[in-house]
């Protein structure tokens, strides 16, 4: 697991009140009730602050799974 993945899991665990070992790339916001619109915005904000990046509005809308967040984050951190 990379350093950024570990930090991301910390954020997701804190916001979604879920153990880190229960968070998978396939965890989908529409299938997990605690991941509502408010939690989604908190996750986006926390990730932006932690990694000093900015998500475009279109990117925020397209973040449906933990895997989606990892992909976009990896792209932003490598550029």
Secondary structure, DSSP 8 states (H G I E B T S, - for coil): --HHHHHHHHHHHHHHT--GGG--TT-BGGG-TTS-HHHHHHHHHHHHHHHT----HHHHHH--BHHHHHHHHHHHHH-
